[in-house]
Amino acid sequence: MEKILYVTDAVKLNRECLEFACYLCNLTHSRLTGVFLENREMELRSKEYIQELAGTPAVPGGRLEDQKELYRDDCIQRFQHICECSGINSTTHIVPGQPLAEVVKESRYADLIVIDASSSFSWQPESTPTAFVREVLKQSECPVVVAPESFDGIREIIFAYNGSNAAMFAIKQFTYLFPQLRHHTVKVLCVTGEGMPLKGDEAKLKEWLNDHYEDVAFNVVEDNNIRAGLLENLFARDKAFVVMGAFGRTALGELFIPNPAETVVKLITQPLFISHS
């Protein structure tokens, strides 16, 4: 992996999300590109919108455009400072226009996106994941990692597997992007209905995983409420990196209604890797 995108509102920098992105860059020896999104339509409506996002008082008598540039430049300087202190090579893209369309365009030429689940460009208060983040997860043309609110290292990798093509694709994408994690413990979490066999070829999956990881274990859970069974077993984990396939498209999105990935993003505190074919 060479290029990781850190996606942020141009006037609101999430330090915890950025520090997690820096951790991934150090792990994979990747460059970090800060994508600073400017929602021109919303910004031009209200000076209070920018001041609220930035969390700073207004500049007396200042023009809206000048204040926006001041807050944006401060965020970029903090981004560069944190990257420099973390030993990360970085670059910045200031992106005006429609935030979602611009992120999707950037994703086509990137290896990975790191985003905060609360990132929003809405006037209204939103729960997590926000509408913007849900659309990024659906439309991104590279895998996405939803950063945790706080991070204290990785002890194990959890692959949520339901036998689908999308689940296997996500496992492969994660493995190819993070070969540095091959020494970590891997837990394959499979939730099936009571008395129902696991879909897919378990023997071939075990063979593939053992070729790529040193310590692999399967946890097959029978629960007719598959979404609840999935969440219950994810809640019990600590210092885990969770990997899931698809978001609102196929596979997991069709098997579980409502979409389990959305609930996982909302409720768990571990970093979450989502990829779809």
N, C-alpha and C positions, 0 to 999 in steps of 0.2 A: 504494500500500500504506500502511496506517495502523496496523495492530496486529500485532506480532510477539510470539510467546510464547517465553520462555526456560524450558525445563523442567528442573527439578533436584530431587534429593532435598533435603528441607527441612534436613537436617543435614550436607550435603556439597556445597559449592559448587565447581564447576569453573571456575576463573578464565579459562583459555584459551577455553573454550566461551562464557563470558559476554562476553569481549572481542570475539570474533567476532560475536556477536549485536549488540553495540554498533556494530561496524563496519557491519553491514547496516542498522541503524537510522539511522545517520548518512548512509549512502548513499541511503536511501529516504525520509528525514525521517519516520520512523515512531516510535511510542511502543513501549516495551518493557515487556511484562508478565511479571514473574517468577512462575512457577507453582511454588510450594514444596510438594512432595508429601510427605504424612505417611502412612506405612504403619503404622497403629495396631496391627494384629495382630502384626506383627513386632517393633515397638518395645516393646510391652508384655511380650514374651517375655524380652527380654535387655537389661540395661544395657550389656553389652559390645558389643552390636550398634551402639548409638548412639555409644559412645566410639570404636569402630574406624572408623566412617564419618567422624566429625567429626575424627579424628586428634588429639584432645586428651585429657589425663588426666581422670579422674573427679574430681568435686567431693566431698571427703571427707564422708561422712554425708548426701550429697544424695539426695533422692528422684528416682526415675527420671523422673517427669514434669517436675520442676524442671530436671534436667539437659538433657532434650530441649528444653525451651523456651529454655534458655540457649544451646545450640548453634544452634538455629533462629534465634533473635534475632540472634546473631552473624553468621550467613549472610545474613540480610536486611539488616543494617547494611552488610556488605561489598558486597552487591549494589547498594544505594542509593548507596554511596560511589563505586563504579566507574562507575555510570551517570552520576552527577553530574560526575565528572571527565571523562567522555567527552562531556558536553554532551547527554545523552539524557534525555528525559522518560520517567519510569518509574512503574510501579505494581506492587503485589504482591498475589498471591492465595495464601493459606495454605489448602491443600486436603487435608483428612483423608479417609480412606476407601480404596478400592481405586485405586491409582495409575493403572493402565491405563484404567479406566472414566472416571476424572476427566479424564485428558488428552484422551480422545476427546470428552468433553462440552465441554471448553474449546476444542477444535479447531474445533468447529462455528461458533464465533463469533470466529474469528481468521483472519488472512490467511496466516500462516506460522508453523511451529514450528521452533525451533532446539534441537537435542538433541545430547548427547555419546553416541557409539556405545557407551561402556562403562557407561552408566546402568543400574543394576540394583537390584532389590529381592529378590534371591534370597539364601538362606543359603549357597549353594554358589558357589565361584569360577566365573566364566563367561568365555568368549572373546567377542570383539566381532564382529558386533553381538550384544548380549545378547538374551535371550528377550524382555525388556521392550521394547527398542528395535525388535526385529523386529515385535512386535505393534503398536507405535505406527505403524510404517511401513505396515503392512497396513490398520489400522483408522482412521487419522487422516482427518478430514473437511476437511483443508486440506493444502497441500503441506508437506513436511518437508525441512529442511536438516540433514544430519549434519555437525557442525562438525569441522574438522581439529584434530589435536593441537597444531599450531602453524600460524601464518598470517603470510604475508609479501606480501599483495597479490594482485590478480587481473590477469593479463596476457591471458588468452584464455578463451573459453567453449567447452566441448565438449558437443555434443549427441549422445548415443548414439541412433542411429536405425536401426530395423529395418523400417520401413514400416508399423508397426502404428498403430492408433488411439491406443493409450496413449502411444506415443512422441511422436506429434504433439501430443497433449493436454499432455504435460509441457513440450514446447517452447513452446507457446502460453502456458501458465501462467507459466513462467519469464519469458518476454518481457513479459507484461502486468504482472508484479509488479516487474520490474527494468528499466524503460525507461531508467534512468540508465546501463545497460551497453551501449546500442546502438552506441557508438563502439568497443567492444572487438572484437578479432578473434574470429570464430566459426569453429570447425572442426566439421563434421558427420562423425562417425565411424560408418561403416556396415561391419559385418562380415557377410560372406555365405559360404556354402559355395563351394568351388572350382567355377568354371564356372556358378554360379547367379546369375541377375539380381537386382538390388536390388528388393525389394518396395516397393510404393507408387508414387506419381507423382513422380519425381525432379524433373521440370521444374517442376511446380507448387510443390513444396517450395522449390526455388531461388528462384522468383518471390516467394513469401511471405517468405522470409528476407531477400531483397534489399530488400523494402519496409520491413523493420524494423531491419536492420543494415547497416553501411557496408562491412564486410570479411568476406566469407563464402567458405569453401573446403570442398570435399568430400574426404574420405579414405575410399575404398572398399577394404577389405581382404578378400582371399579366404583363408579358413582353414576347413577342415572342423571344426576344434575352435573353435567360435565363441566360447565363453567365454574360452579361452586367447588368442585373437586380440584380443578386447576388452581383456583385462587387459594384454597386452603393449603395446598402443598407449596405454593410459592411464598405465602406469608411466613412459613416456617424457616425460610432460608435466610442466611446472613452472609454478606460479602459475596453475593452471587451476581453473575452476568447472565441475564435471561435472554434466550433467543427464540423468536417466533416467526412463523411464515405467514405472509399476507396480512392485509388490513383492509377490510371492507371490499374485497374483490372476490377471491375464490377460496377454496380449501378451508382454512380455519374460519373464514368469514361465512362460509355456507354451512359448515358443520355445527357451529355454535350460534344461536340466535338469542340475545343480541351478540354482536361481535365480541369474543372474549378478549381480544387484544386491546380494545378500547377500555374495557374494565380493568385489565392489567395495568395499562398506562395510568389509569385514574387512581388505583389503589396501592400498587406495590412501590417500594422505595428503592429497589435495585435498578441499575442501568438496564435498559431494554433495547435489544437489537431486533429490528424488524426489516425483513426483505421479502420481496415478491418477484416472481418470474414474469 
